[in-house]
Amino acid sequence: MISGYIFLTFHIILKRSGNLKLRHAAKNLILKKQIGIVIFIYFGIQLSKKTSTMNKRKLFFSAFLLLAGMGISKAQFGVIKPDDMDQMHNRTLVVVVESPSDQLTEKISKKHKADGPGAYSKAIDAYNKNFADAINQFWKVSADMDNIEFKSLDEVNDISDKKNYVVMFCRSVTKDDIIAPYPAKNGIMWWPDYKEVAHDKDFTGKITVMGIALLDKFAKGGPIYQIAMPDLYPTKEDLKYAVNVASSYIMYKVNHRNDNAKKLDDQMLQENQAALRDRTLLLPRDYLDKKLTKIQLDKAYPYPYMVVGMDTIKRAIDSADSKYAIAMAVPTDLESTATGGVEYVQCVFTPDDGNLEGSSGVPGIASDPKSGEINAATASKPLITKKSLMDFCMYLNDSGGNSDSGNKKGKR
């Protein structure tokens, strides 16, 4: 899977070129993993301009460096430096809790005089409780798990010894601020009934991420790590997924800090994927390609699986059931088509330990451009395809996995 960060980087670069046709052409090349061509298109444009010989040399060298760093794995979920890992481990964790906004409360009161503000307040209380529960259940990175602090944004900013803290937060972001610092009003977008107000509130091109930052760099530097959640309004299961996967991924980095960093993500998937032989993969029915027959499913994914509804998946995540692996659709790009929406790709994780078992880069535009809600019905193509299933077990197939196990247990 192409890194969402890399994708965004090149989309922004080409956006600044001011050429709309070129931008769309570049995006198609990126989706086909032909990013090297995109780089030379962009730098070719720059070199064709009236540029000094010295600047042309600098541009050519920059292109060379970008291509040299393109050996990214198919599961790039965050670039974390060893020093950052040590800081996260040794510092006290403080979690930003959401607070009702007076401005939003006033707006909701005008539209929903009876129960609007109450629903808004309850939604925030539920989110704060779910976030705390997910951290207490799954976070393993901090050395002192008994002294995790939960504070409002104002309280976090008032901490004086900022170099002793690492901060965890969730925020709804656009393409422009996904790698920016956390500004004062950069929390989660809340609205009790977003479907009703979608006509006058624009949710196009926004996703919600969980992020981690060093507190002394919280207001002036980008986060150390961010993981996108499936829904704009994070559910209990979204928060458990994000905290669990982030913790497992960071700990893997910590325990393999001496391994080749450029190959670490592929190495992790190759090691983790063996677990799929003994677990049942839960495939969300709404996201699966409806054209796939059971014979095709069994051939593409020759290990145990079940095609299930979202309620079954939510129960497996909530209970951290070790019998299952779960196929997820998660944001990778903030889409900028005429109809808006968010582009999703696929991954597999195990809900008991948060390990990432597989990933795929088959894109589909799946969020409603008005509400921001993930919705398979609006996808430009199925979210989970035959290629997705083959990607999920690519290392098992390469190593000669047991092709009979899934045919005996797979359920459509």
C-alpha positions in Angstrom: 0.0 0.0 0.0 1.3 3.4 -0.9 1.8 5.5 2.2 -1.0 8.0 2.7 1.7 10.5 3.7 3.6 10.0 0.4 0.3 10.2 -1.5 -0.6 13.5 0.1 2.8 14.9 -0.4 2.8 14.5 -4.1 -0.8 15.6 -4.4 0.0 18.8 -2.7 3.2 19.3 -4.8 1.3 18.9 -8.0 -1.6 21.0 -6.7 0.8 23.9 -6.4 1.7 23.5 -10.0 -1.6 25.1 -10.8 -2.4 22.6 -13.6 -5.7 20.7 -12.9 -5.3 18.1 -15.7 -1.7 17.4 -14.6 -2.9 16.9 -11.1 -5.5 14.3 -12.0 -3.0 12.5 -14.3 -0.5 12.5 -11.5 -3.1 11.0 -9.2 -3.8 8.1 -11.6 -0.1 7.4 -11.9 0.2 7.4 -8.1 -2.6 4.9 -7.8 -0.8 2.7 -10.2 2.4 3.0 -8.1 4.2 4.9 -10.8 5.2 7.7 -8.5 8.7 7.9 -10.1 7.0 9.2 -13.2 5.1 11.8 -11.2 8.3 13.0 -9.7 10.0 13.6 -13.0 6.8 15.2 -14.4 6.9 17.7 -11.7 10.6 18.3 -11.8 10.5 18.4 -15.6 8.1 21.3 -15.4 10.4 23.1 -13.0 13.4 22.5 -15.2 11.6 23.8 -18.2 11.1 27.2 -16.6 13.6 29.9 -16.7 15.9 28.6 -14.0 19.5 29.1 -13.3 22.0 26.2 -13.9 22.6 26.0 -10.2 18.9 25.7 -9.3 18.4 23.1 -12.1 21.2 21.0 -10.5 19.4 21.4 -7.1 16.1 20.3 -8.6 17.7 17.2 -10.3 19.4 16.3 -7.0 16.1 16.6 -5.1 14.4 14.3 -7.6 17.2 11.8 -7.2 16.8 11.8 -3.4 13.0 11.4 -3.6 13.4 8.4 -5.8 16.1 6.9 -3.6 13.7 7.1 -0.7 10.8 5.4 -2.5 11.5 2.0 -1.2 8.6 2.1 1.2 6.8 -1.1 2.2 3.2 -1.9 1.5 2.1 -1.1 5.0 3.5 2.3 6.0 1.5 3.4 9.0 3.9 5.9 10.6 7.5 7.0 10.5 8.8 7.0 14.1 12.4 7.8 15.0 14.2 5.9 17.7 14.5 9.0 19.9 10.8 9.6 19.6 10.1 6.1 20.8 12.3 6.6 23.8 10.5 9.9 24.6 7.1 8.3 24.3 8.2 5.5 26.7 9.8 7.7 29.3 7.4 10.6 29.5 4.1 10.9 31.2 1.2 10.4 28.9 -1.5 13.1 28.9 -4.7 12.6 26.9 -6.7 15.5 25.5 -10.3 15.2 26.4 -13.0 16.9 24.4 -15.1 19.7 25.9 -18.4 21.2 24.7 -17.9 24.3 22.5 -20.0 27.3 23.5 -20.2 28.4 19.9 -21.5 25.0 18.7 -23.8 24.6 21.7 -25.4 27.9 20.7 -25.8 26.8 17.1 -27.3 23.5 18.2 -29.7 25.2 20.6 -31.2 27.2 17.7 -31.8 24.1 15.6 -32.7 21.6 18.4 -34.1 23.6 21.3 -35.3 20.6 23.2 -32.6 17.9 23.1 -29.8 19.2 20.8 -27.4 20.5 23.4 -28.0 17.4 25.6 -27.3 15.0 22.8 -24.1 16.9 22.0 -22.9 16.8 25.6 -23.7 13.1 25.9 -21.8 12.4 22.7 -18.7 14.1 24.0 -19.0 12.3 27.4 -19.3 8.9 25.6 -16.3 9.7 23.4 -14.1 10.7 26.4 -15.1 7.5 28.3 -14.5 5.3 25.2 -11.1 6.9 24.6 -10.0 6.4 28.2 -11.2 2.8 28.2 -9.3 2.0 24.9 -6.1 3.5 26.3 -6.4 1.6 29.6 -7.0 -1.6 27.8 -4.5 -1.5 25.0 -1.8 1.2 25.4 1.5 -0.5 26.2 4.1 2.1 25.3 4.3 4.3 28.4 6.6 3.1 31.2 4.3 4.4 33.9 0.8 3.2 33.0 -0.6 4.1 36.5 -0.1 7.8 36.0 -1.8 8.6 32.7 -3.5 12.0 32.9 -6.6 13.2 31.2 -7.0 16.9 30.6 -8.8 19.5 28.5 -6.8 21.3 25.8 -6.6 24.4 28.0 -5.2 22.3 30.9 -2.7 20.6 28.6 -1.4 23.9 27.4 -1.1 25.1 31.0 1.4 22.3 31.9 4.7 24.0 32.7 7.1 21.1 32.5 6.2 20.2 28.9 9.4 18.2 28.2 8.2 15.6 30.7 5.0 14.8 28.8 3.8 13.2 25.6 0.3 14.0 24.4 -2.3 11.8 22.8 -5.3 13.3 21.0 -7.9 12.8 18.3 -8.7 15.5 15.7 -10.7 15.9 12.5 -8.4 17.2 9.8 -8.4 18.3 6.2 -5.7 17.7 3.7 -4.0 21.0 4.5 -3.6 20.4 8.3 -3.0 16.6 8.5 0.7 17.1 9.0 0.4 20.5 10.8 0.6 21.1 14.6 -2.5 20.9 16.7 -4.1 24.4 16.7 -6.6 25.6 19.4 -9.7 24.5 17.5 -8.5 21.3 16.0 -10.5 18.8 18.0 -13.2 16.5 16.7 -16.0 17.9 14.6 -19.2 17.3 16.6 -22.8 17.5 15.6 -25.6 15.4 17.2 -27.4 14.8 13.9 -25.0 15.5 11.1 -27.4 14.0 8.5 -29.9 16.7 9.1 -27.5 19.6 8.9 -25.4 18.2 6.1 -26.9 20.7 3.6 -25.4 23.6 5.5 -22.2 22.1 7.0 -19.5 20.9 4.7 -17.9 17.6 5.8 -16.2 17.0 2.4 -12.5 15.9 2.6 -12.2 15.4 6.3 -11.0 12.5 8.4 -10.5 11.9 12.1 -7.1 10.7 13.3 -5.6 9.7 16.6 -2.2 11.4 17.0 0.8 11.4 19.4 3.1 14.4 19.9 5.8 15.5 22.3 4.1 18.2 24.4 6.9 20.7 24.1 6.4 20.5 20.3 2.6 20.1 20.4 1.8 23.6 19.3 4.6 24.2 16.8 5.6 20.9 15.3 3.8 18.0 13.5 2.7 14.9 15.4 5.2 12.0 15.8 2.5 9.6 14.7 -1.1 9.6 13.4 -3.5 6.8 12.5 -6.7 7.4 10.6 -10.0 6.0 12.0 -12.7 4.6 9.7 -15.4 7.1 10.8 -15.5 10.9 11.1 -17.3 10.5 14.4 -15.1 7.9 16.2 -17.0 5.0 17.7 -15.9 2.9 20.6 -14.6 0.3 18.2 -12.7 3.0 16.1 -10.9 4.1 19.2 -10.0 0.6 20.3 -8.7 -0.2 16.8 -6.6 3.0 16.7 -5.1 2.7 20.2 -4.5 -1.0 19.9 -2.8 -0.9 16.4 -0.8 2.2 17.3 0.5 0.6 20.5 1.4 -2.6 18.8 3.1 -0.9 15.8 5.2 1.4 18.0 6.2 -1.5 20.3 7.3 -3.5 17.2 9.4 -0.5 16.2 10.9 -0.4 19.7 11.7 -4.1 19.7 13.3 -4.0 16.3 15.1 -0.7 16.3 18.3 -2.3 15.1 16.6 -3.9 12.0 16.6 -2.3 8.6 14.1 0.6 9.0 13.2 0.7 5.3 12.1 -2.9 5.3 10.6 -3.0 8.8 6.9 -2.7 7.8 7.2 -5.6 5.3 9.1 -7.6 7.9 6.4 -7.0 10.4 3.6 -8.2 8.1 5.6 -11.2 7.1 6.1 -12.2 10.7 2.5 -11.5 11.7 0.7 -13.1 8.8 1.3 -16.6 10.0 -1.4 -16.0 12.6 -4.0 -15.9 9.8 -3.8 -19.6 9.3 -5.3 -20.2 12.8 -7.8 -17.3 12.9 -11.0 -16.6 11.2 -10.9 -13.5 9.0 -14.1 -11.4 9.4 -14.9 -9.7 6.1 -17.5 -6.9 6.4 -20.4 -7.8 4.1 -21.1 -4.2 3.1 -17.6 -3.6 1.8 -17.0 -6.9 0.0 -17.2 -7.0 -3.8 -20.7 -8.4 -4.4 -19.6 -10.1 -7.6 -17.2 -12.5 -5.9 -18.5 -16.1 -5.6 -17.5 -18.4 -2.8 -15.2 -20.3 -5.1 -13.4 -17.1 -6.0 -13.2 -16.1 -2.3 -11.8 -19.4 -1.4 -9.2 -19.2 -4.1 -8.2 -15.6 -3.3 -8.1 -16.2 0.5 -7.5 -19.9 1.2 -7.7 -19.6 5.0 -10.6 -19.5 7.4 -13.0 -16.5 6.8 -16.6 -15.4 7.4 -18.6 -12.7 5.6 -20.4 -10.9 8.4 -22.3 -7.7 9.3 -20.7 -4.8 11.1 -22.3 -5.8 14.4 -20.3 -9.0 14.5 -17.1 -7.1 13.7 -17.8 -4.5 16.4 -18.4 -7.3 19.0 -15.1 -8.9 18.0 -13.2 -5.6 18.4 -15.0 -4.7 21.7 -14.2 -8.1 23.2 -10.7 -8.3 21.8 -11.5 -11.8 20.6 -8.4 -13.9 19.8 -10.3 -16.2 17.5 -10.5 -13.5 14.8 -8.6 -11.3 12.4 -10.6 -8.4 11.1 -10.6 -6.7 7.6 -10.9 -2.9 7.9 -11.4 -0.1 5.5 -9.4 2.9 6.6 -8.7 6.4 5.1 -5.5 6.8 3.1 -6.2 10.0 1.2 -8.5 13.1 1.4 -10.1 12.9 -1.9 -10.6 16.1 -4.0 -12.9 14.9 -6.8 -15.9 17.0 -7.8 -18.2 14.9 -5.5 -15.8 15.0 -2.6 -15.4 12.1 -0.1 -12.5 10.2 1.4 -10.4 7.5 -0.2 -10.1 4.2 1.7 -7.8 1.3 1.5 -7.8 -2.0 3.4 -5.9 -3.7 6.2 -6.2 -6.7 8.5 -5.6 -6.6 12.3 -6.0 -8.9 15.2 -8.2 -7.3 17.9 -6.6 -9.0 20.9 -3.0 -7.8 20.3 -3.4 -5.0 17.7 -1.0 -6.7 15.2 -1.3 -5.7 11.6 -1.4 -8.9 9.6 -2.0 -7.6 6.0 -2.6 -4.5 3.9 -3.8 -3.7 0.4 -3.8 -0.6 -1.7 -7.0 -1.1 -3.7 -8.7 2.4 -3.5 -12.3 3.2 -3.3 -14.1 6.5 -2.5 -16.3 5.4 0.3 -17.4 8.3 2.5 -20.5 10.4 1.9 -19.3 13.8 0.7 -21.8 15.6 2.9 -21.8 13.7 6.1 -18.3 12.2 6.1 -19.8 8.9 7.1 -18.2 5.8 5.7 -20.7 4.3 3.2 -19.9 1.4 0.9 -22.9 2.4 -1.2 -21.2 5.6 -2.4 -17.9 3.9 -3.2 -16.6 4.3 -6.7 -15.6 0.6 -6.5 -15.9 -2.1 -3.9 -13.8 -1.5 -0.8 -12.6 -5.1 -0.5 -11.9 -6.9 -3.7 -10.3 -10.1 -4.9 -6.9 -8.3 -5.0 -7.4 -7.1 -1.4 -7.9 -10.7 -0.3 -4.8 -11.9 -2.1 -2.8 -9.0 -0.7 -3.9 -9.9 2.9 -2.1 -13.3 2.7 0.6 -12.5 0.2 3.5 -13.7 2.4 1.6 -16.9 3.3 1.1 -17.7 -0.3 4.7 -17.0 -1.1 5.8 -19.4 1.6 3.4 -22.1 0.5 0.5 -21.8 3.0 -2.1 -24.5 3.5 -4.6 -23.8 0.7 -7.3 -26.2 2.1 -7.9 -24.5 5.5 -10.1 -21.7 4.2 -12.1 -23.9 1.8 -13.3 -26.0 4.8 -14.2 -23.0 7.0 -15.0 -20.1 4.7 -18.6 -18.8 5.0 -20.3 -16.4 2.6 
